[in-house]
Amino acid sequence: MRIEYYINGVLMDMDIEKVFNRMIKDDVLKVKTYTYDALSNFEIKEYEFMFSPDKKIEMVSKSEQILRSDEVATFERIWSVNEKNELVLEKNTKVLTSKSKPKIHYVRKKNKVQIFSKDQIESCFVNGKKIAIQKDVLGHDFVEISLKKSKTTIEVKAKNDSGVTTIKKSEIKKPILKNSFLKQLWTWICRIFKL
């Protein structure tokens, strides 16, 4: 476990007793801890204290837990001391965000390609031309294009809730159906003799 102390946003490289001795009225003390929980998930916790003897005491605690499923759980809790000198939790907020890059998927059906993502698609360029982004019934962004040229260049940019962006560039070749000479000859024989 590692602990850092900040007074008014300035890192104090000293023990807690010396930090408390330096505080004056209306100073904000932030305590940051770096630990691992029972499941070995890395966790960062922040606690903020305001040194105001004649005001109601309030403490803000923030923590960030990095989970194995590529998500970050952020908690913000506001504690206060009531008239009976008891610590009371006034606010507890938890937000799950993804720390991984957004994923862009391609599905190809014959001469059509559908591009979709659970995250927000910011832009899609096909052969350098910007394509409109649509939404499906679930609210996910998708783009459907027809392959008209023998070679199509696609560039898609997506962004997730955490603000992480990714760009996927692909080159798709249109399948060319070539009938061999023997196949054409067999088709011609079948027509003539009505086989």
DOLUMTI-956720 format. One line per field, with one value per residue: chain; residue in one letter; x, y, z of N, C-alpha, C in turn; residue number from 1. Coordinates in steps of 0.001 Angstrom, whole numbers. Example, Ala and Ser with C-alpha at 12.3 -4.5 7.8 and 13.67 -1.06 7.14 Angstrom:
unit: A_A
code: A_S
n.c1: 13190_12850
n.c2: -5690_-2250
n.c3: 7800_7080
ca.c1: 12300_13670
ca.c2: -4500_-1060
ca.c3: 7800_7140
c.c1: 13200_12900
c.c2: -3300_30
c.c3: 7800_7870
pos: 1_2
REM end
This chain:
unit: A_A_A_A_A_A_A_A_A_A_A_A_A_A_A_A_A_A_A_A_A_A_A_A_A_A_A_A_A_A_A_A_A_A_A_A_A_A_A_A_A_A_A_A_A_A_A_A_A_A_A_A_A_A_A_A_A_A_A_A_A_A_A_A_A_A_A_A_A_A_A_A_A_A_A_A_A_A_A_A_A_A_A_A_A_A_A_A_A_A_A_A_A_A_A_A_A_A_A_A_A_A_A_A_A_A_A_A_A_A_A_A_A_A_A_A_A_A_A_A_A_A_A_A_A_A_A_A_A_A_A_A_A_A_A_A_A_A_A_A_A_A_A_A_A_A_A_A_A_A_A_A_A_A_A_A_A_A_A_A_A_A_A_A_A_A_A_A_A_A_A_A_A_A_A_A_A_A_A_A_A_A_A_A_A_A_A_A_A_A_A_A_A_A_A
code: M_R_I_E_Y_Y_I_N_G_V_L_M_D_M_D_I_E_K_V_F_N_R_M_I_K_D_D_V_L_K_V_K_T_Y_T_Y_D_A_L_S_N_F_E_I_K_E_Y_E_F_M_F_S_P_D_K_K_I_E_M_V_S_K_S_E_Q_I_L_R_S_D_E_V_A_T_F_E_R_I_W_S_V_N_E_K_N_E_L_V_L_E_K_N_T_K_V_L_T_S_K_S_K_P_K_I_H_Y_V_R_K_K_N_K_V_Q_I_F_S_K_D_Q_I_E_S_C_F_V_N_G_K_K_I_A_I_Q_K_D_V_L_G_H_D_F_V_E_I_S_L_K_K_S_K_T_T_I_E_V_K_A_K_N_D_S_G_V_T_T_I_K_K_S_E_I_K_K_P_I_L_K_N_S_F_L_K_Q_L_W_T_W_I_C_R_I_F_K_L
n.c1: 852_531_738_-210_16_-1634_-1646_-3822_-3600_-855_1801_2872_5817_6177_5567_2287_1856_3526_2356_-230_546_1326_-1005_-3398_-6271_-9036_-7509_-7189_-6921_-5791_-5840_-4332_-4588_-3025_-3845_-4445_-7350_-9221_-9602_-7442_-7619_-6528_-6661_-7458_-7799_-9249_-9321_-10759_-10261_-11377_-9892_-11507_-12337_-14620_-16726_-19211_-18134_-16955_-16289_-14891_-14758_-13062_-12778_-11106_-11419_-9841_-11021_-10978_-12348_-11786_-12887_-13414_-14285_-15614_-15968_-17698_-17978_-19684_-19189_-20404_-20355_-22753_-24995_-24799_-22249_-21683_-20555_-21886_-23055_-23650_-23787_-23391_-21899_-21545_-19770_-19366_-16868_-15371_-12056_-10787_-9938_-12305_-14281_-14529_-16634_-16917_-19189_-19686_-21726_-22150_-22051_-22154_-21195_-21385_-20766_-20279_-20551_-20473_-19759_-19535_-19586_-17584_-16747_-16838_-15161_-15288_-13345_-12207_-14421_-16871_-19227_-22644_-23712_-25726_-28355_-29182_-31998_-31373_-29950_-27294_-24475_-24143_-22951_-23743_-22524_-22279_-20350_-18941_-16719_-13724_-11814_-12058_-11502_-11756_-12200_-12664_-13612_-13925_-15294_-15220_-17072_-15199_-13682_-11696_-10271_-10305_-8962_-9827_-8561_-9279_-9012_-11036_-11701_-13684_-15490_-14663_-16360_-15376_-15936_-14785_-13360_-14189_-16472_-18155_-18390_-19690_-22139_-23107_-23397_-25365_-27555_-27961_-28507_-30490_-30194
n.c2: -1187_2197_5591_8933_12389_15468_18983_21465_20694_20365_18117_16571_15516_13903_12593_11874_13267_15545_16719_17394_19286_21391_22375_24996_27094_26494_25057_22375_18992_16270_12826_10131_6773_3751_569_-3043_-5002_-7794_-9474_-9050_-6753_-3643_-667_2730_5180_8212_10748_13664_16373_19234_21740_23291_24503_25824_25160_22916_19581_17936_15239_14136_11265_9521_6853_4542_1659_-856_-3306_-6802_-7150_-5279_-2857_173_981_3743_5450_7871_9272_11103_12082_13089_14654_14333_15988_14328_13538_11475_9619_10086_8783_10680_10812_8481_7509_5505_4752_2966_2551_1888_793_-150_-178_990_-1373_-2276_-3753_-5842_-7071_-9139_-9592_-11053_-8638_-6558_-4672_-4473_-2276_-2047_-954_-1177_1040_4630_5569_7802_8738_7698_6727_5938_4976_7525_9177_10661_8864_8569_7925_5503_4468_1502_-525_-904_1296_1381_2467_2151_1345_768_-448_-723_-2776_-1543_-1080_-2825_-2802_-1595_954_1381_3491_3774_5546_5285_5981_5488_5518_6398_8156_7154_6642_4869_3913_2184_783_-621_-2736_-3865_-6374_-6859_-9787_-11572_-13231_-15760_-17540_-20527_-21706_-24343_-24570_-22689_-23872_-26276_-25234_-24152_-26475_-27779_-26065_-26273_-29041_-29357_-30427
n.c3: 0_-873_124_-485_316_-88_140_-580_-3252_-3600_-3522_-579_688_3152_6509_7999_10398_10269_8065_9040_10946_9344_8242_7837_8600_6424_4585_2228_2587_803_651_-872_-1722_-2783_-3535_-3490_-3880_-2353_-4530_-6082_-7672_-8836_-6953_-6490_-4071_-2937_-498_764_2946_4682_6509_8746_11576_12682_11049_9578_9482_6653_4466_1480_-413_-2897_-5175_-7320_-9143_-10868_-12864_-13857_-16202_-18173_-17362_-15537_-12322_-10831_-7838_-5909_-2840_-360_2854_6066_9310_11778_14230_16440_16420_14633_11827_8655_5596_2868_82_-2547_-5342_-8195_-11082_-14025_-16369_-19553_-20051_-22183_-25711_-28157_-30021_-33408_-35720_-38630_-41010_-43712_-46490_-49397_-51806_-50006_-47130_-43679_-41072_-37667_-34202_-30632_-29332_-29887_-33253_-34796_-37329_-40786_-43607_-46998_-49565_-49323_-49192_-47133_-45202_-44222_-40861_-39331_-36996_-35215_-34023_-31364_-30761_-31443_-33354_-36902_-40225_-43579_-46566_-50152_-52227_-54950_-56473_-57524_-55536_-52293_-49955_-46534_-43757_-40388_-37493_-34048_-30766_-27246_-24039_-22209_-23577_-25139_-28287_-31408_-34580_-37449_-40302_-43414_-46295_-48755_-51065_-53907_-54644_-57507_-59927_-61869_-64718_-65825_-68960_-69500_-67909_-69111_-71609_-70924_-69975_-72389_-73931_-72441_-72867_-75625_-76051_-74275_-71629
ca.c1: 0_1261_-119_289_-719_-1592_-2302_-4244_-3133_606_2248_3702_6673_6460_4583_995_1936_4096_1354_-1253_1135_1441_-2323_-4039_-7710_-9529_-6675_-7810_-5995_-6209_-5072_-4500_-4031_-2900_-3892_-5083_-8410_-9134_-9587_-6234_-7900_-5834_-7643_-6954_-8804_-8931_-10123_-10500_-10679_-11176_-9572_-12321_-12846_-15926_-17712_-19617_-17071_-17377_-15194_-15215_-13882_-13178_-11934_-11123_-11071_-9653_-11497_-10377_-13162_-11469_-13739_-12961_-15403_-15276_-16914_-17555_-18804_-19586_-19482_-20453_-20536_-24004_-24983_-24439_-20848_-21638_-20209_-23059_-22816_-24689_-23860_-22559_-22079_-20664_-19823_-18519_-16426_-14472_-10703_-10234_-10232_-13575_-14154_-15283_-16884_-17308_-19915_-19778_-22698_-22013_-21449_-22440_-20430_-21999_-19789_-21012_-19797_-21270_-19348_-19962_-18792_-17467_-16691_-16594_-14782_-15178_-12553_-11991_-15696_-17527_-20499_-23554_-23796_-27112_-28520_-30097_-33092_-30799_-29256_-25883_-24107_-23717_-22850_-23848_-22065_-22254_-19046_-19134_-15410_-13023_-11083_-12670_-10769_-12672_-11552_-13705_-13110_-14921_-14920_-16037_-17504_-14027_-12988_-10644_-10650_-9539_-9209_-9622_-8473_-9373_-9141_-11879_-11759_-14949_-15245_-14865_-16777_-14821_-16337_-13716_-13764_-14908_-17799_-18930_-18663_-20713_-23400_-23531_-23847_-26644_-28595_-28210_-29117_-31535_-29904
ca.c2: 0_3456_6719_10272_13480_16728_20141_22394_20183_20233_16867_16715_14342_13797_11751_12520_14191_16800_17307_18030_20466_22466_22844_26161_27149_26421_24207_21104_17868_15127_11618_9206_5457_2803_-767_-4139_-5588_-9236_-10166_-8549_-5625_-2430_315_4040_5863_9591_11326_15097_16961_20676_22106_24446_24135_26391_24771_21507_18750_17119_14514_13568_10131_9057_5678_4012_239_-1407_-4685_-7687_-7165_-4057_-1758_912_1405_4956_5736_9141_9245_12292_11765_14258_14350_14955_16607_13309_13224_10211_9761_9749_8780_11501_10553_7370_7403_4528_4842_1969_2974_926_1315_-751_554_566_-2429_-2044_-5064_-5862_-8262_-9068_-10463_-10900_-7369_-5528_-4735_-3720_-1921_-1639_-886_-855_2397_5652_5727_9243_8995_6551_7143_4864_5523_8954_9908_10486_8141_8849_6886_5237_3793_359_-472_-871_2567_1261_3054_1214_1852_-315_20_-1691_-2843_-1309_-1151_-4083_-2624_-526_1311_1848_4010_4025_6072_5083_6534_4911_6429_6930_9102_6451_6494_3928_4038_896_932_-1916_-2749_-5012_-6645_-7421_-11103_-11604_-14573_-16093_-18841_-21110_-22068_-25616_-24335_-22014_-24869_-27176_-24486_-24018_-27818_-28030_-25272_-26814_-30360_-29246_-31406
ca.c3: 0_-949_510_-821_963_-819_757_-1645_-4541_-3636_-2907_617_813_4590_7183_8245_11537_9772_7160_9873_11589_8350_7802_8467_8357_5040_3735_1833_2617_-7_926_-1990_-1400_-3893_-2932_-4224_-3062_-2121_-5820_-6754_-8552_-8411_-6500_-6069_-3262_-2573_573_900_4212_4757_7883_9137_12895_13015_10042_9596_8916_5515_3841_172_-705_-4278_-5417_-8684_-9089_-12205_-12830_-14864_-17417_-18925_-16930_-14359_-11476_-10102_-6763_-5208_-1637_487_4242_6946_10730_12237_15561_17445_16146_13897_10422_7842_4155_2232_-1359_-3003_-6783_-8843_-12536_-14700_-17690_-20190_-20251_-23392_-26944_-28761_-31029_-34646_-36335_-40042_-41464_-45168_-47135_-50846_-52206_-48997_-45885_-42588_-40049_-36468_-32958_-29447_-28984_-30846_-34470_-35047_-38770_-41665_-44953_-47975_-50676_-49067_-49141_-45837_-45272_-43096_-39831_-38946_-35702_-35271_-33043_-30019_-30586_-31801_-34640_-37945_-41586_-44559_-47875_-51258_-52887_-56376_-57126_-57252_-54289_-51496_-48747_-45486_-42544_-39382_-36215_-32987_-29454_-26178_-22978_-21511_-24443_-25879_-29695_-32228_-36018_-38130_-41756_-44085_-47746_-49094_-52503_-54370_-55256_-58957_-60339_-63182_-65242_-66643_-70317_-69468_-67344_-70154_-72646_-70389_-69983_-73774_-74354_-71753_-73536_-76975_-75983_-73235_-70585
c.c1: 890_304_568_-592_-527_-2270_-2545_-3645_-1632_1007_3179_4502_7131_5380_3358_1045_2478_3115_286_-722_1254_98_-2779_-5501_-8009_-8573_-7435_-6721_-6576_-5265_-5381_-3838_-4060_-2816_-4432_-6151_-8235_-9070_-8401_-6524_-7205_-6858_-6943_-8082_-8316_-9874_-9754_-11070_-10439_-10978_-10288_-12970_-14248_-16994_-18090_-18540_-17636_-16150_-15680_-14233_-14142_-12303_-12129_-10641_-10992_-9970_-10866_-11128_-12976_-12427_-13113_-14204_-14940_-16368_-16649_-18526_-18597_-20075_-19588_-20674_-21783_-23860_-24558_-22988_-20687_-21308_-21361_-22667_-23958_-24863_-22924_-22845_-21072_-20863_-18868_-18144_-15451_-13106_-10070_-10606_-11574_-13335_-15069_-15404_-17323_-18064_-20099_-20785_-22688_-21327_-21760_-21581_-21152_-20930_-20581_-20104_-20762_-20947_-19790_-19014_-18782_-17453_-16407_-16317_-14633_-14546_-12398_-13256_-16401_-18922_-21324_-23635_-25250_-27143_-29495_-31146_-32593_-30044_-27773_-25642_-23727_-23704_-22950_-23459_-22136_-20888_-19249_-17831_-14737_-12245_-11660_-11853_-11740_-11850_-12655_-13042_-14226_-14366_-15815_-16357_-16343_-13278_-11853_-11118_-9759_-9927_-8884_-9654_-8475_-9461_-9880_-11935_-13076_-14675_-15574_-15184_-16268_-15305_-15216_-14272_-14583_-16326_-18704_-19315_-19769_-22079_-23964_-24080_-25201_-27790_-28981_-28977_-30199_-31386_-30332
c.c2: 1239_4589_8011_11306_14753_17809_21147_21994_20010_18977_17160_15431_14215_12940_12575_13523_15550_17510_18034_19291_21649_23079_24060_26170_27244_25705_22923_20040_16739_13976_10631_7891_4571_1412_-1783_-4724_-7103_-10039_-9740_-7501_-4397_-1356_1585_4721_7262_10042_12794_15600_18464_21037_23410_24147_24657_26081_23315_20688_17903_16479_13950_12439_9693_7830_5195_2581_-289_-2893_-5494_-7652_-5899_-2916_-1095_1353_2608_5231_7140_9117_10528_11910_13069_13786_15080_15504_15632_12839_11843_10504_9244_9832_9533_11166_9408_7162_6419_4628_3799_2500_1945_1554_739_102_88_-452_-2108_-3392_-4889_-7162_-8108_-10081_-10142_-9577_-6229_-5759_-3885_-3519_-1461_-1665_-597_554_3356_5687_7213_9561_7706_7092_5916_5459_7041_9780_9602_9871_8454_7646_6748_4586_2639_490_-415_430_2513_1856_1959_1924_646_238_-1112_-1622_-2720_-1415_-2467_-4016_-1409_-307_1931_2303_4420_4495_5941_5588_5914_5944_7075_7964_8480_6258_5457_4134_2688_1158_-451_-1716_-4023_-5153_-7315_-8773_-11074_-13050_-14822_-17479_-19352_-21487_-23357_-25433_-23652_-22992_-25826_-26492_-24379_-25362_-28138_-27277_-25880_-28139_-30447_-30318_-30884
c.c3: 0_-656_114_-143_145_25_-350_-2995_-4656_-2873_-1739_806_2268_5237_7590_9388_11104_8843_7973_10540_10640_7978_8586_8059_6851_4078_3415_1794_1780_300_-195_-1617_-2640_-3286_-3934_-3311_-2958_-3423_-6688_-7816_-7982_-8066_-6038_-5292_-2922_-1480_676_2211_4133_6217_8230_10471_13219_11973_10232_8888_7781_4878_2512_-87_-2133_-4420_-6836_-8610_-10509_-12142_-13950_-16190_-18252_-18604_-15708_-13605_-10665_-9083_-6236_-4043_-864_1871_5024_8376_11201_13665_16657_17278_15495_12435_9573_6371_3484_757_-1696_-4491_-7350_-10349_-13098_-16079_-18235_-20369_-21509_-24607_-27504_-29872_-32208_-35350_-37784_-40314_-42968_-45685_-48621_-51175_-51240_-47769_-44854_-41506_-38842_-35250_-31819_-28963_-30084_-32045_-34798_-36536_-39521_-43061_-45826_-49219_-50560_-48962_-47830_-46033_-44027_-42155_-39406_-37574_-35879_-34170_-31611_-29746_-30895_-33182_-35636_-39292_-42508_-45910_-48886_-51912_-54394_-57136_-56762_-55932_-53558_-50226_-47748_-44285_-41567_-38091_-35188_-31662_-28397_-25100_-22243_-22333_-25235_-27319_-30368_-33680_-36660_-39629_-42379_-45588_-48118_-50611_-52840_-55014_-56747_-59347_-61758_-63568_-66135_-68027_-70324_-68926_-68364_-71273_-72195_-70364_-71397_-74302_-73738_-72412_-74886_-76914_-74911_-72174_-69226
pos: 1_2_3_4_5_6_7_8_9_10_11_12_13_14_15_16_17_18_19_20_21_22_23_24_25_26_27_28_29_30_31_32_33_34_35_36_37_38_39_40_41_42_43_44_45_46_47_48_49_50_51_52_53_54_55_56_57_58_59_60_61_62_63_64_65_66_67_68_69_70_71_72_73_74_75_76_77_78_79_80_81_82_83_84_85_86_87_88_89_90_91_92_93_94_95_96_97_98_99_100_101_102_103_104_105_106_107_108_109_110_111_112_113_114_115_116_117_118_119_120_121_122_123_124_125_126_127_128_129_130_131_132_133_134_135_136_137_138_139_140_141_142_143_144_145_146_147_148_149_150_151_152_153_154_155_156_157_158_159_160_161_162_163_164_165_166_167_168_169_170_171_172_173_174_175_176_177_178_179_180_181_182_183_184_185_186_187_188_189_190_191_192_193_194_195
REM end
